[in-house]
Amino acid sequence: MSKLADSLPVGVLAGAVRFAFGLPAPVRRLITGKPIVVDGQRLHPDAQLLLRLQQLSGQTWETTTPAENRAALTQSNALVCGPVVRGVATRPVRIPRDGGVIPGRVYEPVGLAPDSALLIFYHGGGWVSGDLDSHDNLCRFLALEAGVRVLAVDYRLAPEHPFPAAVDDVMVAFEWAVAHASDLRVDPERIALGGDSAGGNLAAVTALRAAQAGGPTPVFLLLLYPAVDASTRRRSRDLFGNGFFLTDAAMDWFRGHYAPEEESWVDPRLSVLLADDLSTLPPTYLATAGFDPLRDEGEAFAEKLAQAGVPVVLRRHEGLFHGFANVLGLGGIYREAVSEAVGSLRTGLALANARQDVPKTA
C-alpha cells in the first residue's frame, strides 16, 4: 500500500471517498478523465471514479503475502462498505467439524417471524482473504432487504488450509444449518446458498455436492461474479486483467495459494463448471460484472445451467467491476446492483415456498 493509504486513518480516507462522490458531475468527470470503453461496454462513471481514487491513493489489494492481502482487503472494504446497516441483530454460532469448529454469524432482521427462509452466505476473497467482518454490512443488507435470516460462514483459508479445506467446511455448515433449523428459527426446506467470487464458487460446489449426497438440497443459488473454472483462461481475463481491481496476477496468486497442485484445477469441487451433470442444481441468479476477469466463466456457467434445464437468470452489470457488492456505502449503481440480487432472492424463495404448497399427486 502507498504512503498516502498507510498514513491516513481509514475513517479519513472513507470520508474523502464520500466527498468525491458528492462533488458535482463536471468535477467528477475532471477527476476520472475520458470514458473507458472496452469490448463495447462503457465503464460506469461511478466505477471509473472509484478506480481512479484508488489509483490516486495507491490503495490496492496487495498480493505479496496472505497477511498483507488480508489487511488490504479489510482496508478496502472499510472505505466503501458504508455505515452499519441498522435493524439487524447478530449472534455468533460455532459449527462443529472434525478437529475443530467453524465460526459463523447469524443475521436476524428485528421482528422477523420464526420459520423464515435462510440464506447461507460464503464470503469472497480468493479463498485466501475475507472473514465474517469483511462482508458484515453486505450480510446485514441481504437479511434486511430480503426479509430472511442469514448465516455467514467463516471457513478456513489458504494457504494455511489449502483446497479442499474450504469445500469441506462449507458443506459441513450447510448440513449443520439443516439439522439445526429450529435453533436458527428457519424453515429447513427454504434454505438458499449464496456468495460472491470465491464464495460463489463454494456455494455452487456445495449445492452440487448436496445433490450428489442424496440429502437435503438448497432451494436457490445467489451467485455474485463467481469463480467457477480454474482450468481455462478466457477472453475476459485478457481484456480486464489489469486496472479493474481484480487483476490477472492476483488470480494466479489466489489459485496458487488455494490449489497449488495443478491436477486439482479440473476437480469439480474447484472448477464446478466442469461437472458432468449440473441438472440437480436449484434455480439460480448469477450476476457478472462487465469489467471483471471472471465475467466469461460466470456466463459460461449460466449457459451450462440453462442447457441442463436449471432455471437461471443471468445478469451482466456491464459498467461495473469485480467486487461491486461490497461497495454499498457509495449507493447509486452499486446499491442498485445488490438490490436487484435481493429481489431475485426474494422471488426465488417465494417460488420455492409455492412449490412446497402444491399438493403432491399420486
Disulfide bonds with the S-S distance in Angstrom:
none
